[in-house]
Amino acid sequence: MQKITQLYQKYREGILYIFFGGCTTLVNLGSYYLLRALTDWNYNIENTISVALAILFAYFVNARFVFRSTARGLREKLAEFARFVTARLSTMVLEVGGVFVMVELLRMRDTWAKLIIQFVVLALNYLFSKFLIFKKGE
């Protein structure tokens, strides 16, 4: 049991990022599939809404549980949130554009395209969060 605890402490951030990244992906995919089932909107609109919901969810779990944000006060928290949203919007553009290219040019099913692009987005979001957003000692 002590060995498991030591491994968890050593890799806590990565383990939690993967776990909450999976939860964020579920929010993203779940809201996308729900919108697909309940509306007759264009898939790009549904995709954009699902990504926006996932961004909000991801900020709160990453700040609190994964990276243990040290931002204090309204100014620091807003700056951190702005960095997070900026980074996530850049990967959102990649996601929306990637899904569009896969669906329209490669004639892939939209649900498969959405699932595939999640892996690229997850990796980029970790790197942005780790090195640009949740900086320690601010």
The first five atom37 places (N, CA, C, CB, O) and aatype in JSON, in Angstrom:
{
  "aatype": [12, 5, 11, 9, 16, 5, 10, 18, 5, 11, 18, 1, 6, 7, 9, 10, 18, 9, 13, 13, 7, 7, 4, 16, 16, 10, 19, 2, 10, 7, 15, 18, 18, 10, 10, 1, 0, 10, 16, 3, 17, 2, 18, 2, 9, 6, 2, 16, 9, 15, 19, 0, 10, 0, 9, 10, 13, 0, 18, 13, 19, 2, 0, 1, 13, 19, 13, 1, 15, 16, 0, 1, 7, 10, 1, 6, 11, 10, 0, 6, 13, 0, 1, 13, 19, 16, 0, 1, 10, 15, 16, 12, 19, 10, 6, 19, 7, 7, 19, 13, 19, 12, 19, 6, 10, 10, 1, 12, 1, 3, 16, 17, 0, 11, 10, 9, 9, 5, 13, 19, 19, 10, 0, 10, 2, 18, 10, 13, 15, 11, 13, 10, 9, 13, 11, 11, 7, 6],
  "atom_mask": [
    [1, 1, 1, 1, 1],
    [1, 1, 1, 1, 1],
    [1, 1, 1, 1, 1],
    [1, 1, 1, 1, 1],
    [1, 1, 1, 1, 1],
    [1, 1, 1, 1, 1],
    [1, 1, 1, 1, 1],
    [1, 1, 1, 1, 1],
    [1, 1, 1, 1, 1],
    [1, 1, 1, 1, 1],
    [1, 1, 1, 1, 1],
    [1, 1, 1, 1, 1],
    [1, 1, 1, 1, 1],
    [1, 1, 1, 0, 1],
    [1, 1, 1, 1, 1],
    [1, 1, 1, 1, 1],
    [1, 1, 1, 1, 1],
    [1, 1, 1, 1, 1],
    [1, 1, 1, 1, 1],
    [1, 1, 1, 1, 1],
    [1, 1, 1, 0, 1],
    [1, 1, 1, 0, 1],
    [1, 1, 1, 1, 1],
    [1, 1, 1, 1, 1],
    [1, 1, 1, 1, 1],
    [1, 1, 1, 1, 1],
    [1, 1, 1, 1, 1],
    [1, 1, 1, 1, 1],
    [1, 1, 1, 1, 1],
    [1, 1, 1, 0, 1],
    [1, 1, 1, 1, 1],
    [1, 1, 1, 1, 1],
    [1, 1, 1, 1, 1],
    [1, 1, 1, 1, 1],
    [1, 1, 1, 1, 1],
    [1, 1, 1, 1, 1],
    [1, 1, 1, 1, 1],
    [1, 1, 1, 1, 1],
    [1, 1, 1, 1, 1],
    [1, 1, 1, 1, 1],
    [1, 1, 1, 1, 1],
    [1, 1, 1, 1, 1],
    [1, 1, 1, 1, 1],
    [1, 1, 1, 1, 1],
    [1, 1, 1, 1, 1],
    [1, 1, 1, 1, 1],
    [1, 1, 1, 1, 1],
    [1, 1, 1, 1, 1],
    [1, 1, 1, 1, 1],
    [1, 1, 1, 1, 1],
    [1, 1, 1, 1, 1],
    [1, 1, 1, 1, 1],
    [1, 1, 1, 1, 1],
    [1, 1, 1, 1, 1],
    [1, 1, 1, 1, 1],
    [1, 1, 1, 1, 1],
    [1, 1, 1, 1, 1],
    [1, 1, 1, 1, 1],
    [1, 1, 1, 1, 1],
    [1, 1, 1, 1, 1],
    [1, 1, 1, 1, 1],
    [1, 1, 1, 1, 1],
    [1, 1, 1, 1, 1],
    [1, 1, 1, 1, 1],
    [1, 1, 1, 1, 1],
    [1, 1, 1, 1, 1],
    [1, 1, 1, 1, 1],
    [1, 1, 1, 1, 1],
    [1, 1, 1, 1, 1],
    [1, 1, 1, 1, 1],
    [1, 1, 1, 1, 1],
    [1, 1, 1, 1, 1],
    [1, 1, 1, 0, 1],
    [1, 1, 1, 1, 1],
    [1, 1, 1, 1, 1],
    [1, 1, 1, 1, 1],
    [1, 1, 1, 1, 1],
    [1, 1, 1, 1, 1],
    [1, 1, 1, 1, 1],
    [1, 1, 1, 1, 1],
    [1, 1, 1, 1, 1],
    [1, 1, 1, 1, 1],
    [1, 1, 1, 1, 1],
    [1, 1, 1, 1, 1],
    [1, 1, 1, 1, 1],
    [1, 1, 1, 1, 1],
    [1, 1, 1, 1, 1],
    [1, 1, 1, 1, 1],
    [1, 1, 1, 1, 1],
    [1, 1, 1, 1, 1],
    [1, 1, 1, 1, 1],
    [1, 1, 1, 1, 1],
    [1, 1, 1, 1, 1],
    [1, 1, 1, 1, 1],
    [1, 1, 1, 1, 1],
    [1, 1, 1, 1, 1],
    [1, 1, 1, 0, 1],
    [1, 1, 1, 0, 1],
    [1, 1, 1, 1, 1],
    [1, 1, 1, 1, 1],
    [1, 1, 1, 1, 1],
    [1, 1, 1, 1, 1],
    [1, 1, 1, 1, 1],
    [1, 1, 1, 1, 1],
    [1, 1, 1, 1, 1],
    [1, 1, 1, 1, 1],
    [1, 1, 1, 1, 1],
    [1, 1, 1, 1, 1],
    [1, 1, 1, 1, 1],
    [1, 1, 1, 1, 1],
    [1, 1, 1, 1, 1],
    [1, 1, 1, 1, 1],
    [1, 1, 1, 1, 1],
    [1, 1, 1, 1, 1],
    [1, 1, 1, 1, 1],
    [1, 1, 1, 1, 1],
    [1, 1, 1, 1, 1],
    [1, 1, 1, 1, 1],
    [1, 1, 1, 1, 1],
    [1, 1, 1, 1, 1],
    [1, 1, 1, 1, 1],
    [1, 1, 1, 1, 1],
    [1, 1, 1, 1, 1],
    [1, 1, 1, 1, 1],
    [1, 1, 1, 1, 1],
    [1, 1, 1, 1, 1],
    [1, 1, 1, 1, 1],
    [1, 1, 1, 1, 1],
    [1, 1, 1, 1, 1],
    [1, 1, 1, 1, 1],
    [1, 1, 1, 1, 1],
    [1, 1, 1, 1, 1],
    [1, 1, 1, 1, 1],
    [1, 1, 1, 1, 1],
    [1, 1, 1, 1, 1],
    [1, 1, 1, 1, 1],
    [1, 1, 1, 0, 1],
    [1, 1, 1, 1, 1]
  ],
  "atom_positions": [
    [[0.82, -1.2, 0.0], [0.0, 0.0, 0.0], [0.86, 1.26, 0.0], [-0.93, 0.0, 1.21], [0.53, 2.26, -0.64]],
    [[1.98, 1.2, 0.73], [2.87, 2.36, 0.79], [3.48, 2.63, -0.59], [3.98, 2.12, 1.83], [3.66, 3.79, -0.96]],
    [[3.78, 1.59, -1.34], [4.35, 1.74, -2.68], [3.33, 2.43, -3.61], [4.76, 0.35, -3.25], [3.7, 3.29, -4.41]],
    [[2.07, 2.05, -3.49], [1.02, 2.68, -4.3], [0.89, 4.15, -3.94], [-0.33, 1.96, -4.1], [0.75, 5.0, -4.82]],
    [[0.93, 4.45, -2.66], [0.86, 5.84, -2.21], [2.03, 6.65, -2.73], [0.82, 5.91, -0.68], [1.86, 7.79, -3.16]],
    [[3.22, 6.07, -2.7], [4.4, 6.76, -3.22], [4.28, 7.02, -4.73], [5.67, 5.94, -2.92], [4.6, 8.1, -5.21]],
    [[3.82, 6.02, -5.45], [3.63, 6.19, -6.9], [2.59, 7.26, -7.19], [3.22, 4.86, -7.55], [2.76, 8.09, -8.09]],
    [[1.51, 7.24, -6.42], [0.47, 8.25, -6.62], [1.03, 9.64, -6.36], [-0.74, 7.97, -5.7], [0.79, 10.56, -7.15]],
    [[1.76, 9.81, -5.27], [2.33, 11.12, -4.96], [3.28, 11.58, -6.05], [3.05, 11.09, -3.61], [3.3, 12.76, -6.4]],
    [[4.05, 10.67, -6.57], [5.02, 11.02, -7.62], [4.31, 11.44, -8.91], [5.95, 9.83, -7.89], [4.75, 12.38, -9.58]],
    [[3.22, 10.74, -9.25], [2.54, 10.98, -10.52], [1.14, 11.59, -10.34], [2.43, 9.69, -11.3], [0.31, 11.52, -11.25]],
    [[0.89, 12.17, -9.16], [-0.44, 12.7, -8.82], [-0.99, 13.61, -9.9], [-0.37, 13.46, -7.52], [-2.13, 13.43, -10.35]],
    [[-0.2, 14.58, -10.32], [-0.67, 15.56, -11.29], [-1.08, 14.89, -12.6], [0.4, 16.61, -11.56], [-2.14, 15.19, -13.15]],
    [[-0.26, 14.01, -13.09], [-0.57, 13.31, -14.35], [-1.78, 12.42, -14.23], [0.0, 0.0, 0.0], [-2.63, 12.37, -15.12]],
    [[-1.87, 11.7, -13.11], [-3.02, 10.82, -12.88], [-4.31, 11.63, -12.83], [-2.85, 10.02, -11.58], [-5.3, 11.3, -13.48]],
    [[-4.28, 12.71, -12.05], [-5.48, 13.55, -11.93], [-5.81, 14.23, -13.26], [-5.29, 14.6, -10.84], [-6.98, 14.38, -13.6]],
    [[-4.77, 14.66, -14.0], [-5.03, 15.3, -15.29], [-5.7, 14.33, -16.25], [-3.73, 15.83, -15.9], [-6.64, 14.7, -16.95]],
    [[-5.24, 13.1, -16.27], [-5.86, 12.1, -17.14], [-7.29, 11.82, -16.69], [-5.03, 10.79, -17.15], [-8.2, 11.74, -17.52]],
    [[-7.48, 11.67, -15.37], [-8.83, 11.42, -14.87], [-9.78, 12.56, -15.22], [-8.8, 11.21, -13.36], [-10.84, 12.34, -15.81]],
    [[-9.39, 13.8, -14.86], [-10.27, 14.93, -15.12], [-10.32, 15.28, -16.61], [-9.81, 16.14, -14.33], [-11.31, 15.83, -17.09]],
    [[-9.25, 14.95, -17.33], [-9.3, 15.09, -18.78], [-10.35, 14.17, -19.38], [0.0, 0.0, 0.0], [-11.07, 14.54, -20.31]],
    [[-10.43, 12.96, -18.82], [-11.48, 12.03, -19.25], [-12.86, 12.57, -18.91], [0.0, 0.0, 0.0], [-13.79, 12.47, -19.71]],
    [[-12.99, 13.14, -17.71], [-14.28, 13.74, -17.32], [-14.63, 14.91, -18.24], [-14.24, 14.21, -15.85], [-15.78, 15.07, -18.63]],
    [[-13.63, 15.72, -18.57], [-13.85, 16.85, -19.47], [-14.26, 16.36, -20.85], [-12.59, 17.73, -19.58], [-15.15, 16.92, -21.48]],
    [[-13.62, 15.31, -21.3], [-13.98, 14.71, -22.58], [-15.41, 14.19, -22.54], [-13.0, 13.57, -22.95], [-16.15, 14.32, -23.52]],
    [[-15.8, 13.6, -21.42], [-17.19, 13.14, -21.28], [-18.17, 14.3, -21.32], [-17.36, 12.35, -19.98], [-19.24, 14.2, -21.92]],
    [[-17.81, 15.41, -20.67], [-18.67, 16.6, -20.74], [-18.77, 17.06, -22.19], [-18.12, 17.75, -19.83], [-19.86, 17.37, -22.67]],
    [[-17.63, 17.11, -22.87], [-17.58, 17.55, -24.26], [-18.4, 16.62, -25.16], [-16.12, 17.62, -24.75], [-19.31, 17.07, -25.86]],
    [[-18.09, 15.33, -25.13], [-18.78, 14.38, -25.99], [-20.23, 14.2, -25.58], [-18.06, 13.04, -25.97], [-21.12, 14.13, -26.43]],
    [[-20.47, 14.13, -24.27], [-21.83, 13.95, -23.79], [-22.75, 15.09, -24.19], [0.0, 0.0, 0.0], [-23.87, 14.87, -24.64]],
    [[-22.26, 16.32, -24.02], [-23.09, 17.46, -24.41], [-23.26, 17.52, -25.93], [-22.47, 18.78, -23.89], [-24.31, 17.92, -26.43]],
    [[-22.21, 17.12, -26.66], [-22.31, 17.09, -28.13], [-23.36, 16.08, -28.57], [-20.94, 16.74, -28.76], [-24.23, 16.4, -29.38]],
    [[-23.29, 14.87, -28.04], [-24.25, 13.84, -28.43], [-25.66, 14.21, -27.99], [-23.86, 12.48, -27.83], [-26.63, 13.93, -28.69]],
    [[-25.78, 14.83, -26.82], [-27.09, 15.28, -26.35], [-27.66, 16.35, -27.28], [-26.99, 15.83, -24.9], [-28.84, 16.29, -27.65]],
    [[-26.84, 17.32, -27.66], [-27.29, 18.34, -28.6], [-27.66, 17.73, -29.95], [-26.21, 19.4, -28.78], [-28.64, 18.14, -30.58]],
    [[-26.88, 16.74, -30.41], [-27.17, 16.07, -31.68], [-28.53, 15.39, -31.62], [-26.06, 15.03, -32.03], [-29.3, 15.41, -32.58]],
    [[-28.83, 14.79, -30.45], [-30.09, 14.05, -30.3], [-31.29, 14.97, -30.12], [-29.99, 13.12, -29.12], [-32.4, 14.64, -30.55]],
    [[-31.07, 16.13, -29.48], [-32.21, 16.98, -29.12], [-32.46, 18.15, -30.06], [-32.01, 17.51, -27.75], [-33.53, 18.77, -30.01]],
    [[-31.49, 18.46, -30.91], [-31.66, 19.61, -31.79], [-31.42, 19.19, -33.23], [-30.7, 20.76, -31.39], [-30.91, 18.11, -33.51]],
    [[-31.8, 20.07, -34.13], [-31.48, 19.84, -35.54], [-30.53, 20.93, -36.04], [-32.78, 19.81, -36.4], [-30.54, 21.29, -37.21]],
    [[-29.71, 21.44, -35.11], [-28.74, 22.46, -35.46], [-27.61, 21.86, -36.28], [-28.2, 23.14, -34.19], [-27.45, 20.64, -36.33]],
    [[-26.84, 22.7, -36.9], [-25.65, 22.29, -37.62], [-24.64, 21.71, -36.63], [-25.03, 23.47, -38.41], [-24.52, 22.21, -35.51]],
    [[-23.92, 20.68, -37.03], [-22.98, 20.03, -36.12], [-21.89, 20.99, -35.63], [-22.34, 18.84, -36.8], [-21.35, 20.8, -34.54]],
    [[-21.55, 22.02, -36.43], [-20.53, 22.97, -35.99], [-21.01, 23.79, -34.8], [-20.14, 23.89, -37.13], [-20.23, 24.1, -33.9]],
    [[-22.28, 24.16, -34.78], [-22.85, 24.89, -33.65], [-22.86, 23.99, -32.41], [-24.28, 25.38, -33.97], [-22.46, 24.42, -31.32]],
    [[-23.31, 22.76, -32.58], [-23.34, 21.82, -31.46], [-21.93, 21.55, -30.93], [-24.01, 20.5, -31.9], [-21.72, 21.45, -29.72]],
    [[-20.99, 21.43, -31.83], [-19.6, 21.2, -31.45], [-19.04, 22.38, -30.66], [-18.74, 20.94, -32.69], [-18.38, 22.18, -29.64]],
    [[-19.31, 23.58, -31.11], [-18.81, 24.78, -30.43], [-19.39, 24.88, -29.02], [-19.17, 26.03, -31.25], [-18.66, 25.2, -28.08]],
    [[-20.67, 24.63, -28.87], [-21.31, 24.68, -27.55], [-20.71, 23.62, -26.63], [-22.84, 24.49, -27.68], [-20.43, 23.89, -25.47]],
    [[-20.53, 22.42, -27.15], [-19.99, 21.34, -26.32], [-18.56, 21.65, -25.87], [-20.02, 20.01, -27.09], [-18.18, 21.34, -24.74]],
    [[-17.77, 22.25, -26.73], [-16.39, 22.62, -26.36], [-16.41, 23.73, -25.3], [-15.59, 23.08, -27.62], [-15.62, 23.68, -24.36]],
    [[-17.29, 24.7, -25.45], [-17.38, 25.78, -24.46], [-17.75, 25.25, -23.08], [-18.41, 26.83, -24.92], [-17.17, 25.67, -22.08]],
    [[-18.68, 24.33, -23.02], [-19.05, 23.72, -21.74], [-17.87, 22.95, -21.14], [-20.26, 22.77, -21.92], [-17.63, 23.01, -19.94]],
    [[-17.15, 22.25, -21.98], [-15.99, 21.5, -21.51], [-14.9, 22.44, -20.99], [-15.44, 20.61, -22.64], [-14.23, 22.12, -20.0]],
    [[-14.7, 23.58, -21.63], [-13.7, 24.55, -21.18], [-14.03, 25.04, -19.78], [-13.62, 25.74, -22.16], [-13.14, 25.11, -18.93]],
    [[-15.26, 25.39, -19.52], [-15.65, 25.86, -18.19], [-15.43, 24.78, -17.14], [-17.12, 26.3, -18.18], [-14.86, 25.04, -16.08]],
    [[-15.87, 23.58, -17.43], [-15.68, 22.47, -16.5], [-14.18, 22.24, -16.24], [-16.32, 21.18, -17.07], [-13.77, 22.08, -15.09]],
    [[-13.4, 22.23, -17.3], [-11.97, 21.94, -17.2], [-11.24, 22.98, -16.35], [-11.34, 21.87, -18.59], [-10.36, 22.63, -15.57]],
    [[-11.59, 24.24, -16.5], [-10.91, 25.26, -15.71], [-11.07, 24.99, -14.22], [-11.45, 26.67, -16.05], [-10.09, 24.99, -13.46]],
    [[-12.29, 24.74, -13.8], [-12.54, 24.58, -12.38], [-11.86, 23.33, -11.81], [-14.04, 24.5, -12.13], [-11.29, 23.41, -10.72]],
    [[-11.91, 22.21, -12.5], [-11.27, 21.01, -11.96], [-9.75, 21.08, -12.05], [-11.77, 19.77, -12.69], [-9.06, 20.59, -11.16]],
    [[-9.22, 21.69, -13.1], [-7.77, 21.82, -13.21], [-7.21, 22.78, -12.17], [-7.38, 22.29, -14.61], [-6.19, 22.51, -11.54]],
    [[-7.88, 23.91, -12.0], [-7.41, 24.9, -11.03], [-7.46, 24.35, -9.61], [-8.24, 26.18, -11.12], [-6.54, 24.55, -8.82]],
    [[-8.52, 23.66, -9.29], [-8.7, 23.2, -7.92], [-7.98, 21.89, -7.61], [-10.17, 23.04, -7.63], [-7.29, 21.78, -6.59]],
    [[-8.13, 20.9, -8.46], [-7.68, 19.56, -8.12], [-6.35, 19.14, -8.76], [-8.72, 18.58, -8.5], [-5.52, 18.5, -8.12]],
    [[-6.14, 19.5, -10.02], [-4.97, 19.0, -10.72], [-3.73, 19.84, -10.43], [-5.22, 18.97, -12.23], [-2.74, 19.33, -9.92]],
    [[-3.79, 21.12, -10.75], [-2.62, 21.97, -10.64], [-2.58, 22.77, -9.34], [-2.56, 22.9, -11.81], [-1.62, 23.49, -9.07]],
    [[-3.64, 22.65, -8.55], [-3.71, 23.33, -7.25], [-3.29, 24.79, -7.38], [-2.83, 22.62, -6.21], [-2.27, 25.22, -6.85]],
    [[-4.1, 25.51, -8.08], [-3.81, 26.91, -8.38], [-3.42, 27.69, -7.13], [-5.0, 27.55, -9.04], [-4.04, 27.56, -6.07]],
    [[-2.39, 28.5, -7.29], [-1.95, 29.37, -6.2], [-2.42, 30.81, -6.41], [-0.43, 29.33, -6.07], [-2.05, 31.7, -5.64]],
    [[-3.21, 31.03, -7.42], [-3.71, 32.38, -7.69], [-4.59, 32.82, -6.52], [-4.52, 32.42, -9.03], [-5.48, 32.1, -6.08]],
    [[-4.32, 34.02, -6.05], [-5.09, 34.59, -4.93], [-5.59, 35.95, -5.36], [-4.23, 34.68, -3.62], [-4.93, 36.67, -6.11]],
    [[-6.74, 36.28, -4.9], [-7.3, 37.57, -5.24], [-7.94, 37.55, -6.62], [0.0, 0.0, 0.0], [-7.61, 36.73, -7.47]],
    [[-8.84, 38.48, -6.81], [-9.59, 38.53, -8.05], [-8.71, 38.75, -9.27], [-10.63, 39.62, -7.97], [-8.9, 38.11, -10.3]],
    [[-7.76, 39.65, -9.16], [-6.89, 39.97, -10.3], [-6.11, 38.73, -10.78], [-5.91, 41.09, -9.93], [-6.1, 38.44, -11.98]],
    [[-5.48, 38.02, -9.87], [-4.71, 36.84, -10.24], [-5.6, 35.74, -10.8], [-3.94, 36.32, -9.03], [-5.24, 35.09, -11.78]],
    [[-6.76, 35.53, -10.18], [-7.67, 34.5, -10.65], [-8.21, 34.83, -12.04], [-8.83, 34.31, -9.67], [-8.33, 33.94, -12.89]],
    [[-8.54, 36.09, -12.27], [-9.02, 36.48, -13.6], [-7.92, 36.34, -14.66], [-9.53, 37.92, -13.57], [-8.19, 35.93, -15.78]],
    [[-6.69, 36.68, -14.31], [-5.57, 36.53, -15.24], [-5.35, 35.05, -15.58], [-4.28, 37.14, -14.64], [-5.14, 34.69, -16.73]],
    [[-5.41, 34.22, -14.57], [-5.26, 32.78, -14.77], [-6.39, 32.25, -15.66], [-5.23, 32.04, -13.42], [-6.15, 31.49, -16.6]],
    [[-7.62, 32.65, -15.34], [-8.77, 32.21, -16.13], [-8.64, 32.7, -17.58], [-10.08, 32.74, -15.51], [-8.95, 31.95, -18.51]],
    [[-8.18, 33.92, -17.77], [-7.99, 34.45, -19.13], [-6.95, 33.65, -19.89], [-7.58, 35.93, -19.07], [-7.14, 33.35, -21.07]],
    [[-5.85, 33.29, -19.24], [-4.83, 32.45, -19.89], [-5.41, 31.1, -20.26], [-3.6, 32.27, -18.98], [-5.16, 30.57, -21.34]],
    [[-6.19, 30.53, -19.33], [-6.78, 29.22, -19.56], [-7.73, 29.27, -20.76], [-7.53, 28.74, -18.3], [-7.66, 28.43, -21.66]],
    [[-8.61, 30.26, -20.76], [-9.59, 30.37, -21.84], [-8.88, 30.63, -23.17], [-10.6, 31.5, -21.55], [-9.27, 30.06, -24.19]],
    [[-7.86, 31.46, -23.17], [-7.11, 31.74, -24.41], [-6.49, 30.46, -24.96], [-6.02, 32.8, -24.15], [-6.58, 30.18, -26.15]],
    [[-5.85, 29.69, -24.08], [-5.24, 28.43, -24.52], [-6.3, 27.46, -25.02], [-4.44, 27.79, -23.39], [-6.12, 26.81, -26.05]],
    [[-7.39, 27.37, -24.29], [-8.45, 26.43, -24.69], [-9.15, 26.89, -25.96], [-9.48, 26.28, -23.56], [-9.58, 26.06, -26.77]],
    [[-9.27, 28.19, -26.16], [-9.86, 28.66, -27.42], [-8.97, 28.31, -28.6], [-10.09, 30.18, -27.37], [-9.47, 28.01, -29.69]],
    [[-7.67, 28.36, -28.39], [-6.77, 27.98, -29.49], [-6.93, 26.5, -29.81], [-5.3, 28.29, -29.12], [-6.93, 26.12, -30.99]],
    [[-7.07, 25.65, -28.79], [-7.29, 24.23, -29.09], [-8.72, 23.99, -29.57], [-6.99, 23.37, -27.85], [-8.99, 23.02, -30.27]],
    [[-9.64, 24.87, -29.18], [-11.01, 24.76, -29.7], [-11.02, 25.02, -31.21], [-11.95, 25.76, -28.97], [-11.71, 24.34, -31.96]],
    [[-10.24, 26.01, -31.65], [-10.15, 26.29, -33.08], [-9.59, 25.06, -33.79], [-9.26, 27.54, -33.35], [-10.08, 24.66, -34.85]],
    [[-8.56, 24.46, -33.2], [-8.0, 23.24, -33.76], [-9.04, 22.13, -33.8], [-6.78, 22.79, -32.95], [-9.16, 21.4, -34.78]],
    [[-9.8, 22.0, -32.72], [-10.82, 20.95, -32.65], [-11.94, 21.16, -33.66], [-11.41, 20.89, -31.26], [-12.28, 20.25, -34.41]],
    [[-12.49, 22.36, -33.67], [-13.59, 22.64, -34.61], [-13.09, 22.52, -36.05], [-14.18, 24.05, -34.35], [-13.76, 21.94, -36.9]],
    [[-11.9, 23.09, -36.32], [-11.34, 22.99, -37.66], [-11.0, 21.56, -38.04], [0.0, 0.0, 0.0], [-11.22, 21.14, -39.18]],
    [[-10.46, 20.81, -37.08], [-10.12, 19.42, -37.35], [-11.34, 18.57, -37.64], [0.0, 0.0, 0.0], [-11.34, 17.76, -38.56]],
    [[-12.4, 18.76, -36.86], [-13.64, 18.03, -37.11], [-14.2, 18.42, -38.48], [-14.69, 18.31, -35.98], [-14.64, 17.56, -39.24]],
    [[-14.17, 19.7, -38.78], [-14.67, 20.17, -40.09], [-13.9, 19.5, -41.23], [-14.55, 21.71, -40.2], [-14.5, 18.99, -42.17]],
    [[-12.57, 19.51, -41.14], [-11.74, 18.92, -42.2], [-12.02, 17.43, -42.34], [-10.24, 19.16, -41.92], [-12.17, 16.91, -43.44]],
    [[-12.1, 16.74, -41.21], [-12.34, 15.3, -41.27], [-13.72, 14.96, -41.82], [-12.19, 14.7, -39.89], [-13.87, 13.97, -42.54]],
    [[-14.71, 15.77, -41.48], [-16.07, 15.5, -41.96], [-16.24, 15.92, -43.42], [-17.1, 16.22, -41.07], [-16.71, 15.14, -44.25]],
    [[-15.86, 17.15, -43.72], [-16.13, 17.7, -45.05], [-15.14, 17.23, -46.12], [-16.11, 19.2, -44.98], [-15.54, 16.96, -47.25]],
    [[-13.88, 17.14, -45.77], [-12.88, 16.78, -46.78], [-12.57, 15.28, -46.8], [-11.61, 17.54, -46.53], [-12.39, 14.7, -47.87]],
    [[-12.51, 14.68, -45.62], [-12.18, 13.26, -45.55], [-13.41, 12.37, -45.51], [-11.33, 13.0, -44.34], [-13.31, 11.14, -45.56]],
    [[-14.58, 12.99, -45.42], [-15.87, 12.28, -45.41], [-15.99, 11.27, -44.26], [-16.07, 11.56, -46.74], [-16.57, 10.2, -44.4]],
    [[-15.42, 11.66, -43.13], [-15.48, 10.83, -41.93], [-16.78, 11.14, -41.19], [-14.25, 11.07, -41.01], [-17.3, 12.25, -41.29]],
    [[-17.3, 10.19, -40.48], [-18.48, 10.45, -39.65], [-18.11, 11.47, -38.58], [-19.02, 9.13, -38.99], [-17.02, 11.42, -38.02]],
    [[-19.01, 12.41, -38.3], [-18.72, 13.48, -37.36], [-18.39, 12.96, -35.96], [-19.9, 14.43, -37.28], [-17.52, 13.52, -35.29]],
    [[-19.06, 11.91, -35.52], [-18.8, 11.4, -34.18], [-17.4, 10.78, -34.08], [-19.86, 10.36, -33.81], [-16.75, 10.91, -33.04]],
    [[-16.94, 10.13, -35.13], [-15.58, 9.57, -35.13], [-14.54, 10.68, -35.19], [-15.39, 8.62, -36.32], [-13.52, 10.63, -34.5]],
    [[-14.8, 11.67, -36.01], [-13.87, 12.81, -36.11], [-13.74, 13.5, -34.76], [-14.35, 13.81, -37.19], [-12.64, 13.84, -34.34]],
    [[-14.85, 13.7, -34.1], [-14.86, 14.35, -32.78], [-14.05, 13.54, -31.78], [-16.31, 14.53, -32.28], [-13.28, 14.11, -30.99]],
    [[-14.2, 12.24, -31.79], [-13.47, 11.38, -30.86], [-11.97, 11.39, -31.14], [-14.01, 9.95, -30.94], [-11.17, 11.5, -30.21]],
    [[-11.58, 11.29, -32.38], [-10.17, 11.25, -32.76], [-9.44, 12.54, -32.37], [-10.04, 11.01, -34.27], [-8.33, 12.49, -31.83]],
    [[-10.05, 13.68, -32.64], [-9.38, 14.96, -32.38], [-9.17, 15.2, -30.88], [-10.19, 16.11, -32.98], [-8.32, 16.0, -30.5]],
    [[-9.95, 14.51, -30.04], [-9.83, 14.68, -28.59], [-8.43, 14.34, -28.08], [-10.85, 13.83, -27.89], [-7.97, 14.96, -27.12]],
    [[-7.76, 13.37, -28.68], [-6.43, 12.97, -28.21], [-5.4, 14.08, -28.42], [-5.98, 11.69, -28.93], [-4.57, 14.33, -27.55]],
    [[-5.45, 14.74, -29.56], [-4.53, 15.85, -29.84], [-4.82, 17.0, -28.89], [-4.65, 16.31, -31.31], [-3.9, 17.6, -28.32]],
    [[-6.08, 17.32, -28.72], [-6.5, 18.42, -27.85], [-6.09, 18.16, -26.41], [-8.02, 18.63, -27.95], [-5.62, 19.08, -25.72]],
    [[-6.25, 16.94, -25.93], [-5.9, 16.6, -24.56], [-4.42, 16.84, -24.29], [-6.27, 15.14, -24.26], [-4.06, 17.42, -23.27]],
    [[-3.57, 16.4, -25.2], [-2.12, 16.57, -25.03], [-1.73, 18.05, -25.03], [-1.36, 15.83, -26.13], [-0.97, 18.49, -24.17]],
    [[-2.24, 18.8, -25.98], [-1.92, 20.23, -26.04], [-2.42, 20.97, -24.81], [-2.52, 20.85, -27.29], [-1.71, 21.83, -24.28]],
    [[-3.61, 20.66, -24.36], [-4.15, 21.33, -23.19], [-3.32, 21.06, -21.94], [-5.59, 20.9, -22.96], [-3.15, 21.95, -21.11]],
    [[-2.8, 19.85, -21.8], [-1.94, 19.56, -20.66], [-0.68, 20.43, -20.7], [-1.56, 18.06, -20.62], [-0.31, 21.04, -19.7]],
    [[-0.06, 20.48, -21.84], [1.17, 21.26, -21.97], [0.92, 22.74, -21.68], [1.76, 21.1, -23.38], [1.71, 23.37, -20.98]],
    [[-0.15, 23.29, -22.21], [-0.49, 24.69, -21.95], [-0.73, 24.91, -20.46], [-1.72, 25.12, -22.76], [-0.22, 25.87, -19.88]],
    [[-1.52, 24.03, -19.84], [-1.84, 24.18, -18.42], [-0.61, 24.06, -17.55], [-2.87, 23.15, -18.0], [-0.41, 24.86, -16.64]],
    [[0.2, 23.09, -17.82], [1.39, 22.82, -17.01], [2.41, 23.95, -17.08], [2.04, 21.51, -17.44], [2.98, 24.34, -16.07]],
    [[2.64, 24.47, -18.29], [3.75, 25.4, -18.46], [3.36, 26.86, -18.65], [4.55, 24.97, -19.61], [4.2, 27.74, -18.49]],
    [[2.11, 27.15, -18.98], [1.73, 28.53, -19.26], [0.64, 29.09, -18.35], [1.28, 28.63, -20.66], [0.58, 30.3, -18.13]],
    [[-0.22, 28.24, -17.82], [-1.4, 28.75, -17.14], [-1.26, 28.69, -15.62], [-2.61, 27.98, -17.57], [-1.33, 29.73, -14.95]],
    [[-1.08, 27.51, -15.08], [-1.07, 27.34, -13.63], [0.37, 27.38, -13.13], [-1.74, 26.01, -13.22], [0.91, 26.39, -12.66]],
    [[0.97, 28.55, -13.24], [2.35, 28.72, -12.82], [2.39, 28.88, -11.31], [3.0, 29.94, -13.51], [1.6, 29.62, -10.72]],
    [[3.31, 28.18, -10.71], [3.45, 28.23, -9.24], [4.16, 29.51, -8.82], [4.23, 27.0, -8.72], [5.04, 30.02, -9.52]],
    [[3.76, 30.0, -7.68], [4.45, 31.14, -7.09], [4.05, 32.49, -7.65], [0.0, 0.0, 0.0], [4.77, 33.47, -7.46]],
    [[2.93, 32.57, -8.32], [2.48, 33.87, -8.83], [1.86, 34.68, -7.72], [1.48, 33.7, -9.98], [1.43, 35.81, -7.94]]
  ]
}
